[in-house]
Each structure stands twice: as C-alpha cells, then as structure tokens.
Amino acid sequence: MTSPQLKSLLLDTRLPRLEVRMLLEHVLAKPRAWLLAHDTDPLAPEVAAAYEALALRRVAGEPMAYLLGRREFMGHAFRVTPDVLIPRPDTEVLVETALECVAGVAGPAVLDLGTGSGAIAISIALARRDARVMASDVSAAALAVAAGNAWDLAASVRFVEGSWYEAVPAGEGFDLIVSNPPYVASDDPHLDQGDLRFEPRGALTDGAGGLEDLARIVQGASGHLKPGGALWMEHGWDQAQAVRDLLSAAGFEDVHSRQDLAGIERISGG
Ligand code: GLN
C-alpha cells in the first residue's frame, strides 16, 4: 500500500475541518502553515496510523481536549487528562471576578476548592505574582495534573489533598475563596451526552440535586475567610437564585451574580 498524501487526510470528511487540522498538527507536531505548505507530502505510515486512531476516538465522541492532551484557558495552555474536567471558556469570568476582588489587596491569600486541572488557581497565581494561592482537590490524580500544570507554567500554588476544606489548615485566613464545584444534578440527562460522558463524574455532579457541594462550600467559608473576605462560585444556569440564597443565609453581604459568555447567570458571590 502506498502512503497517503497529507492532502487526502486534510480532506477527511468524518470530522469538522478545524478538528482534522488540529489532530494532524498534533500527530505531526507541526503548525498549520506547515501542513498547508506540505500537503502533497507522503505521510509516514505510523503518522497516518496515529491520525486514524485519534480520528476514530473523535468520531466516537471523545473530547478534543483529551485527544490533544491540552486546552487553553486564560491564554495559558493547560494539560488535561480524563482525570480532570476540561476548562470551559465560561469559567474565565470566575477568574476575572476573582482578580477584581483582590485588585486592591497586596499579597492576597486565595483558596481554590476542587481545583481539578488547576486552571483557576494557576491563572490567578500567574496574574498576581504576589498572591499566596492554595488549591485543594479530593482526587490525587487531579492534583498530579494540576501540579504538572503549575510546574509547566511556572506558577506558585500550594496544593493540598482533601474534600473541600478538609485539608485546608485551620486558622489560615483567605481574602478570597473561589470554586467551580460539581453542580450538575445526578439525574441530569446531559451527563450522558457529548463531552460530559468522558469527563470525571465526580467533577460534574454532587451525586444529588446539584446544590450539595455548593452548600458545603458556602457553609464552611466563614471559618476560612478573613473579615471582609469574599467567596465566588460557578454554578448551573438555573441555580443563581438558590446560590444567592445560600450565601445570604450564611451572612454574606452584597451578594450578586454575574453572567457567562452566553448571558446566563453563571457565578455568584458575596
Ligand atoms: N459547566 C459544566 C457543564 O455543564 C459543568 C461543570 C461543573 O459541574 N462544575 O458542562
């Protein structure tokens, strides 16, 4: 069998063109301009086979981020594996809000609960080199990914293993707590659709109605916030009022929500 030309793979109609190019860039370790300039090159059989293996996984629905092993967030390239949730563009509003919250604080202490890939904690640490950032996760596998990202991106973050506040030293007061916890209800049919099928269940759903982990985070916050400290959390499209109520009931003041890129109230805090 003769080797196929790169051109014939670029015309793979099983996948969107952009995804075909991204997978080819990945297996060839070459930028897009190179692909287009070399499209009549014969492909080494192992490259063609590597492409085919990834294309088949993509056709079966596996997220691009897991196939490529990386995803951009806040302008940084994060490594991702199926042990961590794939960072979403909508979560950038949580980071932007966090940075606004601590804009006037010198050397702010920030805690990220359920850090996953570390995208939130690391983005904050990179934007505020003077910050003391701690991040927790219950999953040792997720923390290994997060620590790798902090290393690759030269960010200073202290990672601790435990559920929510469990591994956060008592008496450590934070100016800001942030979290993108699991908030999808366990009976939500979306868990069995699209990318979510491949992501860690424990990062998506609380195993109940969706508000349990959000409530735990709110209830534990007062023991870990400095006076005047803030808490901001991401939540589902229909949870803003419930999360504001949780915050108000716990004594937070100036409680409000902010919209994501689609205009949906996606984060709440106070
Ligand atoms: N935003 C994600 C989704 O529904 C859920 C993330 C989460 O549970 N924290 O696709």
Residues whose N, C-alpha, C, O or C-beta is under 5 A from the ligand:
A	BS01	LIG	N180 P181 P182 Y183 V184 A203 L204
